[in-house]
Amino acid sequence: MANKILIVDDEAFNLDVLEQELTDLGYAVERANDGIQALSEIDKVAPELILLDYLMPRMNGIEVLHAIRKTNKDLPVVIITAHGSIERAVEAIKAGADDFITKPFDPEHLALVVKKCLARAQLKSDVEFLAQELGGRNRLIAGSSETTRQIIAAAKKAAGSKSTVLLLGESGTGKELLARSIHDWSERRLKPFIAINCAGLAKELLESELFGHEKGAFTGAHQLKKGKLELAQGGTVFLDEIGDLALELQTKLLRFLQEREFERVGGTAPIAVDLRIIAATNRDLEAAVRGGTFREDLYHRLDVIALTLPPLRARKEDIPALACYFLERFSAETKKHFSAIADEAREKLIAYAWPGNIRELANVIERAVVLGDGPELTIHHLPARVVGAQPAAVPKEASYHDAINSYRRELIVRALADAQGNRAAAAKTLGLHRTHLMKLLRALGIT
């Protein structure tokens, strides 16, 4: 079905030319002779894009744009200005226009702008659809690829069962977020979701965290403590990094999965609970079984429904949607006005291998928003490793002093981004005293 475009101009000749060009490109075209008619036509024809002339009687393009944005913040609008009216174009972008073209327009440029604006609108629509499907807080696994859709479909089916789920994939691929989604889609959604990192605690502490302990069970156990399995009654327990679970605890977990009951540390009375286990790991559990570091019987108990989350480099078509989501999220959090990603920057994001997966992508976009200014994210906002230059591009004619300062700036900006703006943490990462870092920040003009 052809995209519908509303063209608005008070000169019939301009409307005729635009209509012919857009029709030749395969679009469905509706016309309006002025801004007032355009506003009434929007509800009637529901256009997917508006080409809006700046200079018109009764209401100029900016006034029409303001009226549109009061009721529809997502409808793409391209302002048409006279040749050389850059000030008007800038004014239009600040008022909420998605792009602009100048008269007399170049047909190839017109085609490019229209295609780009419609693609951005479709991408945003895809992200919002998947966000609704996933539920607000779990939008980070959103994407438009067939792989992502298949994983979501399988996860929803798993959510409707009582079976144990095993999530596999590299670090940063969104395993915990998918686990939360499975919980939210299940009948257990009103009960607790409790996450435990099996690699984050010593064996003795993890045993107490999982199963709880009786008073006097060990030195320092001054009172009874309920474990996470007991506290999650009716809900879901997410065991992250299950591949790092000590063999002794693997035995206790296996018994729980078989019997659905356990004893607290130091206790003898069995405690029965009704809950679902979702486990996750970035390790090869089959190899761990062969190597004797993971019990084969536990592996088969966990591997009832196994879902593998692919790395970001294997689902590159999802990168634009995820990047746009992060741009929207961090712009709102920082009250910045980023609204788009430049084509060149998008290409760099897609080309990069993302060893840190979604988590790394989030950090890169957050860094760009925190340290940059909108409305468009460009390659100049991206770290050197993503752009493909080490260090960030320095003009060939730059002096030795300028080149060194440029490299210093890149290192410091990257450290600040990784530390989420914490200067003390950034100084520690760089191996500098905090006072020396402060001097460098002032000298390099970094605020």
C-alpha positions in Angstrom: 0.0 0.0 0.0 1.4 3.4 -1.0 2.4 5.9 1.6 0.0 8.9 1.7 1.6 12.3 1.6 -0.2 15.7 2.1 1.3 18.6 0.2 0.5 22.1 1.3 1.2 25.2 -0.8 -0.8 28.3 -1.8 0.6 28.2 -5.4 -1.2 25.7 -7.7 1.9 25.3 -9.9 4.1 24.2 -7.0 1.4 21.7 -6.0 1.2 20.3 -9.5 5.0 19.8 -9.6 5.2 18.2 -6.2 2.2 15.9 -7.0 3.8 14.8 -10.2 7.2 14.0 -8.7 5.7 12.2 -5.7 3.2 10.2 -7.8 6.1 9.1 -10.1 7.8 7.9 -7.0 4.8 5.7 -6.1 3.3 7.8 -3.3 -0.4 8.6 -2.9 -0.8 12.4 -2.8 -3.4 14.7 -1.2 -3.4 18.5 -1.6 -4.2 21.6 0.5 -4.1 25.2 -0.7 -3.3 26.8 2.6 -2.5 26.0 6.3 -6.1 26.1 7.5 -7.3 23.6 4.9 -4.3 21.5 5.7 -5.3 21.2 9.4 -8.8 20.1 8.4 -7.4 17.6 5.8 -5.1 15.9 8.3 -8.0 14.3 10.2 -9.8 13.4 6.9 -6.9 11.8 5.0 -4.6 10.6 7.8 -1.3 11.4 5.9 1.9 9.6 6.8 4.0 12.7 5.9 3.3 16.4 5.2 5.3 18.6 2.8 4.5 22.1 4.1 5.4 25.4 2.4 6.8 28.1 4.8 5.4 31.3 3.2 1.5 31.2 2.9 -1.3 33.6 3.6 -3.5 33.3 6.7 -1.2 30.8 8.4 2.5 30.4 7.6 4.2 27.1 7.7 5.6 27.5 11.3 2.1 28.4 12.6 0.7 25.3 11.0 3.6 23.2 12.3 2.9 24.4 15.9 -0.8 23.5 15.5 0.1 20.0 14.2 2.5 19.4 17.1 -0.2 20.2 19.7 -2.1 17.2 18.6 0.4 15.0 16.8 4.0 15.0 17.9 5.0 12.0 15.7 3.6 13.0 12.3 6.6 13.7 10.0 6.6 17.3 8.6 9.0 18.6 6.0 9.2 22.4 5.6 9.6 23.9 2.1 11.5 27.2 2.0 12.7 29.6 -0.6 16.3 29.0 -1.8 18.8 30.4 0.6 16.4 30.8 3.5 18.6 28.9 6.0 17.4 31.0 8.9 13.8 29.8 8.2 15.0 26.2 7.9 16.7 26.4 11.3 13.6 28.0 12.8 11.5 25.1 11.3 13.7 22.4 12.8 13.6 24.1 16.2 9.8 24.2 15.9 9.6 20.5 15.4 10.0 19.9 11.6 11.7 16.6 10.7 13.6 18.1 7.7 13.4 20.9 5.1 13.9 21.3 1.3 14.5 24.5 -0.7 12.7 25.8 -3.8 13.4 25.2 -6.6 13.9 21.7 -5.3 16.1 19.0 -6.7 13.9 15.8 -7.5 16.6 13.5 -6.2 17.0 15.4 -3.0 13.2 15.5 -2.6 13.0 11.7 -3.0 15.8 11.2 -0.5 14.2 13.4 2.2 10.8 11.9 1.8 12.2 8.3 1.9 14.3 9.1 5.0 11.4 10.7 6.9 9.0 7.9 6.2 11.6 5.3 7.2 12.2 7.1 10.5 8.5 7.2 11.2 8.1 3.5 10.4 11.1 2.7 12.6 9.6 4.6 15.5 6.3 2.9 15.0 8.0 -0.5 15.1 9.7 0.4 18.3 6.5 1.6 20.0 4.6 -1.5 18.8 7.2 -3.8 20.3 7.4 -1.7 23.5 3.7 -2.3 24.0 4.2 -6.0 23.3 7.0 -6.2 25.8 5.7 -4.0 28.5 7.3 -0.6 29.4 10.3 -1.4 31.4 11.4 -4.3 29.1 11.8 -2.3 25.9 15.5 -3.1 25.7 15.0 -6.4 23.9 12.9 -4.6 21.2 13.7 -4.9 17.6 12.2 -5.5 14.2 14.2 -8.5 13.0 12.6 -11.8 12.4 15.0 -13.4 14.9 13.8 -11.0 17.7 10.1 -11.6 16.8 10.7 -15.4 17.0 12.4 -15.2 20.4 9.5 -13.0 21.8 6.9 -15.4 20.4 8.7 -18.4 21.9 9.1 -16.6 25.2 5.4 -15.8 25.4 4.6 -19.4 24.8 7.0 -20.4 27.6 5.4 -17.8 29.9 2.1 -19.6 29.6 3.6 -22.8 31.0 5.1 -23.8 34.4 8.3 -25.1 32.8 11.8 -24.1 33.7 13.4 -21.8 31.1 17.1 -21.6 30.3 18.3 -18.4 28.6 21.6 -18.5 26.7 23.7 -15.8 25.1 26.6 -13.5 25.5 26.8 -10.9 28.2 24.7 -7.8 27.5 22.2 -9.5 25.2 19.2 -8.8 27.5 18.8 -12.2 29.3 17.5 -10.7 32.6 15.1 -8.4 30.7 13.7 -11.3 28.8 13.3 -13.2 32.1 11.4 -10.3 33.5 9.2 -10.2 30.4 8.4 -13.9 30.7 7.4 -13.3 34.3 5.3 -10.3 33.3 3.5 -12.3 30.6 2.8 -15.2 33.0 0.1 -15.8 35.6 2.8 -15.2 38.2 3.1 -11.5 37.3 1.5 -10.3 40.5 3.9 -12.3 42.6 7.6 -11.5 43.2 10.3 -11.6 40.6 13.7 -12.1 42.4 17.0 -12.1 40.6 20.1 -13.7 42.0 23.6 -13.5 40.5 25.2 -16.9 41.1 28.7 -15.5 40.3 28.4 -12.5 42.6 28.6 -14.2 46.0 30.9 -16.7 47.8 29.4 -20.2 47.9 28.4 -20.0 51.6 26.7 -16.6 51.2 24.9 -17.7 48.0 23.6 -20.8 49.8 22.2 -18.7 52.5 20.7 -16.3 49.9 19.0 -19.1 48.1 17.8 -21.3 50.8 17.9 -19.1 53.9 19.3 -20.3 57.3 18.2 -21.1 60.8 19.3 -19.2 63.9 22.7 -20.5 65.0 23.3 -22.3 61.8 26.8 -20.8 61.6 28.9 -18.0 63.2 27.0 -14.8 62.8 23.6 -16.4 62.2 21.9 -14.6 65.0 18.4 -15.0 63.7 16.4 -17.0 61.2 16.6 -15.8 57.6 14.3 -16.7 54.8 16.0 -17.4 51.5 15.1 -16.0 48.1 13.3 -19.3 47.1 11.0 -19.0 50.1 10.4 -15.2 49.6 9.5 -15.8 45.9 6.6 -18.0 46.8 4.2 -18.0 43.8 6.5 -16.0 41.7 9.7 -16.4 39.7 13.4 -16.8 40.6 15.9 -15.7 38.0 19.3 -17.5 38.5 21.8 -15.4 36.5 25.2 -16.9 35.6 24.0 -20.4 36.5 27.1 -21.8 34.9 29.2 -20.4 37.8 27.2 -22.2 40.5 29.4 -24.3 42.8 29.0 -28.0 42.5 27.7 -28.4 46.0 25.0 -25.9 45.4 24.2 -27.5 42.0 23.3 -30.7 44.0 20.9 -28.8 46.3 19.3 -26.9 43.4 18.8 -30.2 41.5 17.0 -31.6 44.5 14.8 -28.6 44.7 13.9 -28.8 41.0 13.0 -32.5 41.5 11.1 -32.2 44.8 10.0 -28.6 44.8 11.2 -28.4 48.4 14.3 -27.6 50.3 15.7 -27.1 53.8 17.3 -23.9 55.2 21.0 -24.0 56.1 21.1 -25.7 59.5 17.5 -26.8 59.2 15.9 -30.2 58.9 12.2 -29.4 58.1 11.4 -29.4 54.4 9.9 -26.2 53.0 7.7 -26.6 49.9 7.3 -23.6 47.5 5.5 -23.0 44.2 7.7 -21.0 41.9 9.2 -20.9 38.4 13.0 -21.0 37.9 14.5 -19.1 35.0 18.2 -19.6 34.6 20.7 -17.8 32.4 24.3 -18.1 31.4 26.9 -16.9 28.9 28.8 -20.1 29.2 28.6 -23.3 27.1 26.9 -25.6 29.6 27.3 -28.7 27.4 31.1 -28.1 27.4 30.9 -27.5 31.2 29.1 -30.9 31.6 31.8 -32.6 29.5 34.5 -30.9 31.6 32.9 -32.0 34.9 32.2 -28.5 36.2 28.4 -28.7 35.7 26.1 -31.6 36.6 24.6 -33.3 33.6 21.3 -34.1 35.4 21.0 -30.4 36.5 21.6 -29.3 33.0 18.8 -31.5 31.7 16.5 -30.2 34.4 17.2 -26.6 33.4 17.1 -27.2 29.7 13.4 -27.7 29.4 12.8 -24.6 27.3 16.0 -23.1 26.0 16.1 -19.7 24.3 19.3 -18.3 22.8 19.6 -14.5 22.5 21.8 -13.7 19.6 24.6 -11.1 19.9 23.8 -7.7 18.5 26.2 -8.2 15.6 24.0 -11.1 14.5 20.8 -8.9 14.5 22.1 -5.7 13.0 18.7 -4.8 11.7 17.6 -4.2 15.3 20.4 -1.7 16.0 18.5 1.4 14.6 15.4 0.6 16.6 17.4 0.0 19.8 19.5 3.2 19.2 16.4 5.3 18.7 14.9 3.9 21.9 18.0 4.8 23.9 18.1 8.2 22.3 14.6 8.9 23.3 15.1 7.5 26.8 18.3 9.4 27.6 17.1 12.6 26.0 14.1 12.5 28.3 16.3 11.7 31.4 18.8 14.5 30.6 16.2 17.0 29.2 18.2 17.2 26.0 16.5 17.6 22.6 17.9 14.8 20.5 15.3 13.6 18.0 17.1 11.8 15.2 20.3 9.9 14.3 22.2 11.1 11.2 22.5 8.5 8.4 26.3 8.4 8.7 26.1 7.8 12.4 23.5 5.1 11.9 25.8 3.4 9.4 28.6 3.4 11.9 26.4 2.0 14.7 25.3 -0.8 12.3 28.9 -1.6 11.2 30.4 -1.8 14.7 30.7 -5.3 16.2 29.3 -4.5 19.7 31.3 -6.9 21.8 29.3 -5.6 24.8 26.0 -6.0 23.0 22.9 -4.0 24.0 24.6 -2.9 27.2 27.5 -1.3 25.2 25.0 0.3 22.8 23.1 1.9 25.7 26.4 3.3 27.1 27.4 4.7 23.7 24.1 6.5 23.2 24.0 7.7 26.8 27.5 9.2 26.4 26.5 10.9 23.2 23.4 12.5 24.8 25.1 13.5 28.0 28.1 15.1 26.3 26.5 16.4 23.1 23.8 18.8 21.9 20.8 18.0 19.7 18.7 17.8 17.7 20.6 15.2 15.6 23.1 12.6 16.8 26.1 12.6 14.4 29.4 10.6 14.2 31.0 13.4 16.2 29.0 12.3 19.2 30.3 8.7 18.9 33.4 7.3 20.5 36.4 6.5 18.3 36.1 2.8 18.6 32.6 3.0 16.9 33.6 5.5 14.3 36.6 3.4 13.4 39.3 6.0 14.1 41.9 5.9 16.9 42.0 8.6 18.2 39.1 10.8 17.1 39.7 12.4 13.8 42.3 15.2 13.9 42.9 17.5 10.9 46.1 16.7 9.0 47.3 20.3 9.5 46.9 20.0 13.3 50.0 20.7 15.3 51.5 18.1 17.6 50.1 20.0 20.6 46.6 20.0 19.1 46.8 16.3 18.2 47.8 15.4 21.8 45.0 17.5 23.2 42.5 15.8 20.9 43.6 12.4 22.1 43.5 13.5 25.7 40.0 14.9 25.2 38.8 11.5 23.7 40.3 9.5 26.6 38.7 11.8 29.2 35.3 12.0 27.6 35.2 8.2 27.2 36.2 7.7 30.9 33.5 10.2 32.0 30.9 8.5 29.9 31.8 5.0 31.3 31.7 6.5 34.8 28.3 8.1 34.1 29.8 11.5 34.8 31.4 10.6 38.1 34.7 12.5 38.0 36.3 10.7 40.9 35.6 7.3 39.2 36.8 8.6 35.9 40.1 9.8 37.5 40.6 6.4 39.0 40.1 4.7 35.6 42.6 7.1 34.0 45.1 6.6 36.8 45.0 10.4 37.6 44.5 12.3 40.8 41.1 13.9 40.8 42.6 17.4 41.1 44.8 16.8 38.1 41.7 15.6 36.1 39.9 18.8 37.1 42.7 20.9 35.7 42.6 19.0 32.5 38.9 19.4 32.2 39.3 23.2 32.5 42.2 23.3 30.1 40.4 21.3 27.5 37.1 23.1 27.9 35.2 20.0 29.0 32.2 20.9 31.2 
